């Protein structure tokens, strides 16, 4: 039985096409992927992200514990600050990528991938059981929260009307639009407390709002009503995927997995090798110093073809050297794009490659990330 978010009825009412995504019945599209994608790029879109997981970590040992299991340096976070980070196994492979926020001294809030909730919580609890650097309390709070992402250049024009007033917790800010990138604060919405962060997965400015089921249902309705003159549209997983692929944001199970390191995936910027020991550090340090056997590249199709898809072979000079991990037709650029792993010698921008699509090879070229850049 597939799990459903508290917005399931809202998706049905809007005529969404629903699919299985990581065990959840989620909207892939409402009108069309292109329509929803371009709404987010040019105006605004709202996504149901209630399937994502939330974990709270607190206690006197929370900071030291998180720094021993996450790649980024949690000590750099002020209260209300957030950072992209990764959890790695001893081989440097990625257990999950996530956002970590500091809510107050010794209190942290982690947003983890929907398909990884059980695995992540079990892994974190196993790490905590071995930890001797102070008391740590871990709670899977996923069932307490629903969430939406409101994304696009026009969102800041109406978001303060959706959630009016100053913050009520975490840290003082005069309004939702007073938040800077990666900041989080608590706000009152109707009779509920919600967290709002200035983050997203689309390459556009926007906000992610996390709160009790009923509050998120009301926020969903209010965004669609108040945001209508600004061009807001409900957007599904299809647009989420094309948007994140254009800006080369990794997705767990595609660019990232337990056999792939952050260095190979091109997210080494979020690995703080200048801090104390953490899971996978020695492998990541060695790769940073001496290079890797594979590298994640972005590419554009130069031949007219069907869109590239995950697992399609990548060819260089007549040899199959790797495979596509994410591929799609870019609504912004109107051509096939993707990301894939190749040997380092084939990873330089402007390298000519071929993508095998349905048994036939089509010309493509390696490009610098991100594939899509705002004008």
N, C-alpha and C positions, 0 to 999 in steps of 0.2 A: 504493500500500500504506500503510495507516494505521500510525502508530507505536504501540507499546504500552509501558506502564510495567511495572516489575518486579512490580507487584501485580496484573497482568492475570489470572493464574490464581486469585488470591484473590477477585477480583470474579466470575469465572465460577462458582466454588465456592459463592458466596453468591447466585447466581441474578440477578445485576445485569443490568439492561437497558443495553446498551452503544450509544453513538452516536459519530459523528465530531465531535470538538471541536478545531478548529484543527489538523487533521491527525493527531489522536490518537484512539485508540479508548478512550473513557472511560465510566465508569458514570454514567448520568443519574439512575437510582434503583435501589433494591434492593426495598423493600416499596412505599412510596408517598412522593411528595414531601412531602405533609402530615405523615405519620408521622415522617419523618426531620427535617423542619424543626422540629416541636414537640419532638423529642428534644433537638435542639441548644439551643432556647430554654429548655427546662425542666430538662434533665439534661446530656447529653453526646453528641457525634457525632464520628466520625473520617472525614476526607476524604483521598482520594489526591490530592496536588498535585504528584506527581512530574513532570508535564508542564511545570511552570514552569521558567524558565531561571535559571541562576546565572552571574554574571560576576565575576571577581576583577580588581581594579584596584590596582596597587601601584607603588611607586617614589617618589623624592624629590619628583616633580611631581604625584603622585596627587591630593592635596587641592586644589591650585590648578586642576588639570585638571577634576576633577569639579565644582568650583564654577563653572566656565565653561560646563558643559553641562547642569547640573541647576538647577532653579528654587529649591529650598530651600537653606539655608546649611549646607553640610557641616562648616564650622568649628565649629559648635555641638555636634557629636557627640563625647562622651567615648568612650574605649575601651569597647566593649560596648554602645554606644548605636546606635539606629536611627531613621530618619525616613522618612516618606512624602514622595516628591518626584516631579518630572516632567522628562522631556527634551522640549525644544521645538525646532522648526525656526525659521528666521529670521523667519517670519511669525507666530510665537507659537503655531502649531498643535502639538498634542501628538504626539510621536513614540512615546512610551509613558509610562505611569505605573509606578512601581516603589518598592521599599523599598531603602534604602541603609544598610548597617551599617559601623561602623568596628571592625575586629578588632584593630588595633594601629596604631602611628604609621606612616602611609604605606601602610596595607593596608586595603582596602575590599572589601565583599562586596555585590553587587547581586542582588536577586531580581526578575526581569522576567517579563512575560507570555508564556505558551506560544506564542501565535500570532505573537509579535513577535521571537522569539529571533534568527533570521537577520537580519531588518531592523535590529534594535537593535545587534547585534554589528558589522554592516557600518557602520552610522551612527557608532557610537562609535570604530571604527578610523579612519574618515575624519576625524573630529574630532581624534583623537590625532595623526594624520599632519600636521595643520596646527599643532599645539600647540607652542609654543616656551618654555614656562615651566618646563621641567625634565623629567627622564626619567620616562616612564610605561610600564608594562607591562600589557597587557590580555589576559585569558584567558577564553575561553568554556569554563566548567567544567561546563556543563549535564549532559554525559554521565557525570560523576563522581558525581552525586547523584540520589537519589530523595528524596521528602519526603511527610510527612503533616501535616494540620492536625487537632489534637484540640481541639474547641471546645465551650463550654457552661459553665454555672454550677457544675457538680459536678466538672469536670475537676481542679480543684486538690485535690480530696479523694483522688485516686488516682494522679496523675501522678508523684509522688515514688517510688511503688512500681514504676512502669514503668522509670524511669531513676533509680536510687538514688544518693545521695552528692553530694558537692560538685563544683563545676565543675573541669575539668582544664586549661582554656585560656581565652583572651580576657580574662576578669577574674574575681576570686574571688567566688563566691556559694556559700552552704552547701548549697543544694538547688535543684532546678528551680523550685519555688514561691517561692524567694528572688528570682527575676527580677522586675523591675518592668516595667510596660507599655513595649513597644518595646526592651527590652534583649535582648541575645544573649550566649550563652556556650557554650563547648565542654564536653561531658561524655563520660565513658567509658560505653559501653553494651556489655556483654559484652566482646568483644575489639576493638570499633570506636570510632572517634571520631565524635561527632555534634554538630551545632550545634542548640541549642534557643533559640528566640526567643519572647517573650511577645507575640505578634501574631496577627492573624487577620482574616477578611473577613466576619464574621457579625454583628458588633455585640455579641458575647458575649466574656467572658474566655476565654482559651485559649492554646495553644502551637502553634508550627510547628516540626517536627523534620526536619532535613535531614542525610542521611548516605549511605553506600554502600548499594547495592541490598539486600544480604542483611540489613543492620542494620535497614532500614526494613520489610522483610518480617517480621522478628521483632518489631519494635515494633508493627506492625499487629495481629499475632496476640495479643500480650501485652495491648494496650489492650482488645481485644474480650473477652478472658478476665477480666482483673482489673477492668475497668470495668463488667462485666455487672451486678453488684449496684447500681451507681450509675446504671443506665439507658442506658449507651452504646449507640449504634447506628451501623453504617456509613451514611454519607450521600453522596449523589451530587451531580452538577452541578445537578440540578433544585432541590434544597434550598439549595445554595450561592447560586443565583440569587434565590430568593424571600427568603432571609435578607438578602442584601446590598441587595436592592431596598427592603425594609422600612426599612433604616437609611440608605438613599440613598448607598451607596458606589458610585462610578463603575466601569464596566467598559469596557476598551478595545474599540472597535468599536461601542459603544452610546453612552455619554455622551461619550466621548473619541475623537478622531481627528486626523489631520494638518491638518484645516480648522477645528478647534475649539480655542479657547484655554482655559487653566485659569481665566481670569477669567469667561468665558462659562459654563464648566462648574461654577462656584461653588466651586472649590478654590483660590481666590486666597490663602487663608491659608498655602498651601504655596509661595508665590512670594515670595522675599526680595528686594524691590526696593532694600533698603538695603545690598546687597553690590555688589562690582565687576561689570563687564560679564559677561553670560551670554547664551546663545542666546535670541533672541526678546524680550530685555528691553525694548527701546524700544516695541514693540507692546503688551506687557503693561502697561507704565507708562502709556501713552496711554489704554488701556482702563480702567485703574484710576482715572485722573483724570477721564475724560470719558464713561465708560459704554460699553456694548456694544450691538450691534444685536439680539442674541438672548440669552436667559437660560434656564438650566436650572431648571425648577420641578418640585416633587413634587405629586402630586394623588391624591385619593381619588374613586372613583365614588360618586355619590349616588343614581343610578338602578340598579335591578337589571339586570344585563347579563352577557354573556359577558366573560371577562377581557380587559382592554386588552392589545394586543401591539405590539411595535416596528413603526414605519412607519404606524400608524393616524393619520389626520389629527386635529389639534386645532382646534376651532372656537371663536371668541369673537364674540358679537354677529352671528351669521350669516355670518362670514367665516372661511375656512380660514387659520390664522395660523402653524401649525407642525405638528410630528409627535411622536408618542410614540417614545422611544428605548429604554425598558425598561418592561414592563408585565406584570402577573401577578395571580393571585388570592392575596391575603395569607392564609396559614394562621393567623397570629396574630390578625388583625382580622376574618377571614371576609368580606372585601369586595375589590373590584377596586382596585388601586393602580398607580401608575407614575410615571415621570419623562419629561419632554419639553421641547423647546425652544419658547419663545414670545417675542414682542417684549417688551421691558422693561415697557411700559405694561400688559401682561396678566399680569405676574409676581407681583403682590402676593398674600400669603395671603388667603384668602376670595374671590378672584376666581372668578366662576362661568364654567366652560368646558364644552365638550361634546367627547366622544371619538367619532369615527365608527368604529363596529364593524360590519363586514359590511354596509356601505352605509346603516346607520341611526345617527342621533346619539343619544348618551346623556349625561345630565347628570353633571358632576363638579365638584370644587372644588379650587382650588390650596391646598395646606397648607404649613405650615412644616416644614422638614427637621429631624430624621428623621421619617418617616411613623409608624414604630412607636417608642414610648418605653417602657422598662421601668418597671413600676409601682413 
